[in-house]
């Protein structure tokens, strides 16, 4: 089937042709948590799904049957032209966080975004969807990893003509690093000493709602240039931990706020009591100080009826635990 290459960009929207309803989609980050959950959803909706993986053989053991796998790497650019050939939509779900600290992962994110953006522009892909973080406040108030994600969005926006920036609050699901941090802190500790981020507001969202919204962004003829995604409830992290404990049938920890607790000490403390990779803990903990609340709700058809916090936690606890 011939692939329609034409697309239009109007102020605030990214437009694709009305047809075909069936899209050829390139998914990067397919072996990660969000990408691995999104791939089967796209297949079920009847799309051709092509996944870029650094190790094709290893990826076959993680990805559902029916996906095409192209071996390549967004950092070096290997395999990108082949993977993007004939694609209508591309998802960029790659983050270097966890492979280094500070400017190490930020520089890797910049490099990957530039390489991928150049390849998308060469291929003439009509729409590129990137998933980043949802935060309020100024750029100087944001954490290193949230600034890095926004920087990736700016790089891609400058390079690809059909860019959609999806921004989500903390993802609730078995396998989400932020969710696993909350799970282990609540279930393992009778007492928690926390810095002031414990009273920061957030709007956590279930993984199912995230992937359904991302899938909808591949199918809509017209999509907003930016989409903010959150769940039904706005809660502080203190409230989240209390409600998590109640849903899990646990006695909630006693939480004592210690304003002088530094991000570095807080990160070491979290790393001690959770199984999350050390390279992930510091940037995630730093990001907890930023309020992550939806300011501009998405249009109808995208995340219309998100789950509340309690139902999202129940679904996550019932899902298979990550290895």
N, C-alpha and C positions, 0 to 999 in steps of 0.2 A: 504494500500500500504506500502511495506517495505521501510524504510528510509535508504538511503545510508549513512553510517557513515564515510567512508574514505575521506580523504582530503590530499592535499599536500601543503607545503609552500616552495616557492623558493624565492631567494633573491629579495626583493622588491615587491613580489606579494603573494596573498593569493588565492589558487586554490580550486575550488569545482568540483565535477564530472560534466561532460557535461550534464547529465540528472539527475533528472527530471527538466524540465522547470518550472514545478509547485513546489513551495517550501512551506514548513511549517515554518512559521516565528513567532518568539516571539517578541512582541513590548512592551518595557517598556517606561514609560513616555507617554502613549497613550492618556491620558486626557490633556496633555500639548499642547502648540500651534503647534509645529512641529509634534509631534506624532499624534495629532488629525487630522492634515492635511494629514499625510502620510498614515494612516490606510485605508481610502477609495481608495487611489491610488493603494495600494497593492492588495486590494480586486478586483478592476477593472482589474488588470493584471492577475487574476486567481489564486492567492496564498491563502493558508489557513493562516489566521491571528489570532494569539492568543495574547491577551493583558493581562498584569499583572496590577492589580489595587488594591489599598488598600481597597477600598469599591466597591464591584462588583455591588451592586444595583445602586449606584450613577453613576458609570461608564456607565451603560447601557443607561442612559439618555443622555450621551454625545457621545457615540461611534456609528458608523453605524451598521445597521443590518447585520448579517453575520459573525461578529467577535466572536471568543470564548473569554470568560473572565475567568481568574483565579484570585482568590483573594489572594493577597500576598504582600510582601514588600521587596525591595532590601536591606533595612537597617538591618532588623532582619533575612532575609533569608526565612521567611515563604512563602510557596507556590512556591518557585523558582524551586525546583526539579520537581514538577508536571508541571509547566509551560514550562520548557525546555525539557521535555521528548519528543523525536522524532523530535525536531526542527532542521532544516537545517541551519537557519540563525537567529541570535538574534540582535536586535537593543538596544543599551543602550542610551536612550535619557533622562536621569535623571540628574538634577542638583539641588543642595540644596540651591543655591543662592536665597536670598529672605526670607529664614527662619532664618537667623541670620546675623551676621556681622563678618568680618575678619576671624579668625581661626575657628569660629563656623561652618560656611558653608563649609570651606575647610576640616575640620576634618570629617564632615558628608559625603562629597564627597569621601574622602578616604575610609571611612568605607563601603559605598555603593559599591564602585568599587571592594574592596577586597571580599566582600560577593558575589557579582554577578560574579566576575571572577572565584572564587572557584566553584560556582555552574555550570557555563558554562563548565569548565574543567571536572567536574564530568560527565556532560551529553554528552560530546564529540561533541559539536556543531561545525560544520565545519567553520563557519564564524561569527564573531561578528563585528558589525559596530557601531562606536561611533561618535557622532557629537560634536565637540568642536569649539574653536575659531580660527580665522586666524589672526596672528599678526606677525610683524617683530620685529627686535631688539633682545637683549639678554634676558635671563630669569629674570635678575635683573631689566630690564626696563619694563617688563610686569606688568600689574595690578594684584592685588590679585586674582581676579576671573579668569583671563586668565592663571595665574600660576597654579591655582587649576585645571582648565580643562586639561592643559597639564600633570599635575601630575596624574589625573585620567587615561589619555591615557597611561602613563608609567606603572601604576599599572595593567591595563587590558592587555597591551602588554606582560608583564612578566608572566601573569597567563593563558591567552588563546592562543592556537596555531594559530588561523586563524583571527588575529585582523586587522581591517581596520579603520584607523583614518581619518574621514572626517572633514575638517576644513573650516568653512564658515565665511565670513565677515558679517557685519550687515545685518539682514534679513528684507526685505521690505514686510510687509503684515499687514493687520488689525488684531492685536493681538500680534504682536511682540513688546516687551517692548521698544526696541530701536527706532522702527518706531513710536510708540505712543508718545515717548518723543519729537521727531522731529515734529510730527504733532501738538502737543499742544503748543510747543514753537513758531512755525511759525504762528499759527492761533490766539494765544492769546496775543502775546507781540508785541508792536510797537518798542520797544528798547530792545536789549539784551546786557548785559555785560558778556563777555565770556573770559575764560583763553586761553592759547596758543593752546589748543587742537582744536580750531576752524579752524586752518589751517593744521591739520593732514589729510593725505590722506587715503581714504578708497575705497573699491570696493564693494559696497552694492549689494546684490543679492535678486531677487524676491523669495518669498516663493515657488512659483510653480517650479522654477528651482532647489531649494534646495531639495524638495521632489522627483522630478523626478530623480535627481542624486542619492539620497539615495535609491530609488527603483531599479535603474539600478545596484547598488552595491550588491543587493541581488540576481540578476539574472545572472550576468556575471560569466562564468566559472573561469576566472582569473581577479582579482581586485588588484590594487596597494595597498601597505601597507599604503600609505597616499594619500589623495586626497584633493587638495585645490580648493575651490569653491568661485567664485566671479561673479559679473555681468559684463555687457559690458563696463561700464564706471568707470574710476578712478577719484574720486572727493574729494575735501576737504569738511569738514563739513560746512564751510561757503558757498561753491558752492551748496551743497545739499540743504541747507535751502532756498537759493535763487531760485533754480529750483523747489523745492517743492512748494513754494509760487506761482510761475508762473503757474504750473500745476493745483493747487487748485483754481486759480483765486483770490488769495489774494495779498495784498500788503506786500511784504517782510519786515521783521523787520530790523531796523538799527542795525548793529552789531558793537560793540566796543570791541576790544580785550584788556583785562586788565591782563598783564602777572603776576601780583602779586596775582591774585585771587586764593586762595588755593582750592584743591579738596574738602575739607570739606565744605567751603562756597559755592562752585559751586554746590555741591550735595544738600544742603539746598535750594538753589535758584531753581534748577530744580524740586525738590519735591514740592515746593510751587506752581508751575504753571502747574504741570502735575498730572494725577491721578495714576501714577505708585506707587506701594508699596514702602514704605520708605526703606525696606530692600534690594530692587533691585536697587534703584537709585544710591547709593554710589559706589558699584562695577561696575555698568555700566558706570558711569561718569569717574571713574578711568581708565576704559578701553579705553576711547576715545583718550587718549594720545598715544596709540600704533598704528602704521601704519598697516592697514589690507589690504594688496595687494597681489594678487596671484603671487608667484615667479615661481612655477612649475605647468603649466597648466595640467589638467587631460588628460588622453588618450582619443582618439576618442570614442564617444558613451556615454560620461559622461559630461553633461553641454556643449554641442557643440555650441548652439546658445542662450546664456542667454539674457534676456531682458535688455535693457538699463534702466537707472535710471528713466527717465520720464514715460516710459511705465509701469514700475514696480509700480510707485506711482499711476498712473491712475488705475491700476488693484486693488491696495490696497484700494484706496478711493471708488471704486465701490463695494467692498466686504462688507458684513454685519459687522457692528461695534461690537467689543467684549463687553460683559456685564461687 
